[in-house]
Amino acid sequence: MLLDDRSKRLNVNWTADAFLVASPDGVMTKTIVPIASFSWGYNTDKDKKVTFIGPKNTRVSDWSKFSKMLNKLYPSWKTQK
């Protein structure tokens, strides 16, 4: 679930990048590969008006930026391109 209820804050510009991943060997090993990606978010203004952004398709090639972080946080898992 991708939720973030910050709509009560003022002047927020919030964007999430999301990746759908799969395990190429049926989770026999801790390996994941990206198969789709998108971004979405919202803005709030000084009057607490919320404007939603997206969702919009993004490039799966952006995975490399996030896989480096995942490798540090979860060293027992391997990420593939």
C-alpha distance (Angstrom), angle and dihedral (degrees) to the residues before:
residue distance angle dihedral
M1 . . .
L2 3.79 . .
L3 3.80 109.4 .
D4 3.75 135.9 143.1
D5 3.80 117.8 172.6
R6 3.76 102.2 -160.6
S7 3.81 93.4 129.7
K8 3.81 92.0 117.8
R9 3.80 92.1 64.4
L10 3.79 123.0 89.5
N11 3.81 127.0 -121.1
V12 3.79 97.1 5.8
N13 3.80 123.7 161.4
W14 3.80 106.1 -171.9
T15 3.81 127.0 173.0
A16 3.80 129.9 176.8
D17 3.79 126.4 -159.6
A18 3.80 113.1 -152.6
F19 3.80 131.7 -171.5
L20 3.76 129.7 -165.4
V21 3.80 106.5 -145.1
A22 3.78 134.7 -172.3
S23 3.76 135.8 -161.6
P24 3.81 107.4 -121.9
D25 3.81 92.8 -153.5
G26 3.81 99.9 41.3
V27 3.82 93.9 -97.5
M28 3.80 93.1 -58.9
T29 3.80 85.4 130.3
K30 3.78 130.9 22.8
T31 3.80 94.8 -101.2
I32 3.80 127.9 129.8
V33 3.80 133.6 -176.3
P34 3.81 127.9 -169.1
I35 3.80 117.3 -114.5
A36 3.83 102.5 170.0
S37 3.77 139.1 5.1
F38 3.78 139.8 -168.5
S39 3.77 141.4 165.9
W40 3.76 132.3 -140.4
G41 3.76 138.0 164.6
Y42 3.75 147.2 137.2
N43 3.78 144.3 -115.9
T44 3.78 128.6 -143.3
D45 3.78 125.5 -160.5
K46 3.80 133.8 -153.5
D47 3.83 89.8 -82.4
K48 3.83 92.0 53.6
K49 3.81 90.8 -110.3
V50 3.79 108.8 156.8
T51 3.81 121.0 -144.0
F52 3.80 116.1 -171.0
I53 3.81 121.7 -141.0
G54 3.78 122.8 -151.3
P55 2.87 141.7 -72.7
K56 3.77 90.5 -133.7
N57 3.77 132.1 168.3
T58 3.77 116.1 -103.8
R59 3.78 132.2 -171.0
V60 3.77 117.6 -82.0
S61 3.82 84.5 -147.0
D62 3.83 86.8 74.2
W63 3.81 85.1 72.4
S64 3.81 91.0 90.1
K65 3.82 91.1 69.7
F66 3.78 91.5 53.8
S67 3.80 98.4 37.0
K68 3.81 90.5 63.1
M69 3.79 89.8 56.9
L70 3.81 92.0 45.3
N71 3.80 91.0 50.7
K72 3.81 89.8 55.6
L73 3.81 94.4 45.7
Y74 3.82 95.6 42.4
P75 3.81 107.1 27.4
S76 3.82 94.1 170.9
W77 3.84 89.9 63.0
K78 3.80 124.5 75.8
T79 3.78 123.9 -146.5
Q80 3.78 122.2 -154.3
K81 3.79 131.8 -164.1
